Amino acid sequence: MSSDDNKQLARSFLNDVLNGRDFAAAPTFFTDDTTDHFAGSMSTYLALAAFPDFHLNIEHMVADGDFVTVLATFTGTHRAEFSGLPPTGKGITGRAAFAFRMSDGRIATTWAEIEPWGLLQQLGAPALT
């Protein structure tokens, strides 16, 4: 697939699954043996319930052959328990970085980085020591 096709695949995954909450579609984006280097991937899906208006905005995307890197911002409102914190009604903003390796039109490897401490601070979590 071309770099543009790979970028479109990454964009579709982020928009359909994360922004669109179409979790049932998630497996259709991945190879049967996808390697996930983001230990919090499942917790990401669960955290979306805590921020029902969560929205990811793709700021920048670069593709080089089978690799796609995405820099994004996100927003949401804390409406349910998150990391042990009861709902606060506070809005959050944050940054995320994703990288994908594509194979035969599907995602074969994923990496993601979302800085959790800033989110917890925005929600008024006690200082971490």
MOUR-V710003 format. One record per residue. SS is DSSP state (hx for helix, st for strand, lp for the rest). D_FIRST is the distance of its C-alpha to the first C-alpha in whole Angstrom. Layout:
ss:d_first
SS:D_FIRST
SS:D_FIRST
This chain:
ss:d_first
lp:0
lp:4
hx:7
hx:8
hx:6
hx:7
hx:10
hx:11
hx:10
hx:13
hx:15
hx:15
hx:16
hx:19
hx:20
hx:20
hx:21
hx:23
hx:25
lp:25
lp:26
lp:24
hx:25
hx:24
hx:21
hx:20
hx:19
hx:17
hx:14
st:15
st:15
st:18
st:19
st:17
st:20
st:21
lp:23
lp:24
lp:28
lp:28
hx:26
hx:28
hx:31
hx:28
hx:28
hx:32
hx:32
hx:31
hx:34
hx:36
lp:35
lp:34
lp:33
lp:31
st:28
st:25
st:24
st:21
st:23
st:20
st:17
st:15
st:11
st:11
lp:8
lp:8
st:11
st:12
st:16
st:18
st:22
st:24
st:27
st:29
st:32
st:34
st:37
lp:39
lp:40
lp:40
lp:41
st:38
lp:39
lp:43
st:43
lp:45
lp:43
lp:45
lp:43
lp:42
st:39
st:36
st:34
st:31
st:28
st:25
st:22
st:19
st:17
st:14
st:12
st:9
st:8
lp:7
lp:7
st:10
st:12
st:13
st:16
st:17
st:20
st:22
st:26
st:28
lp:31
hx:34
hx:37
hx:37
hx:36
hx:39
hx:41
hx:41
lp:42
lp:45
lp:45
lp:47
lp:47
lp:45
lp:47
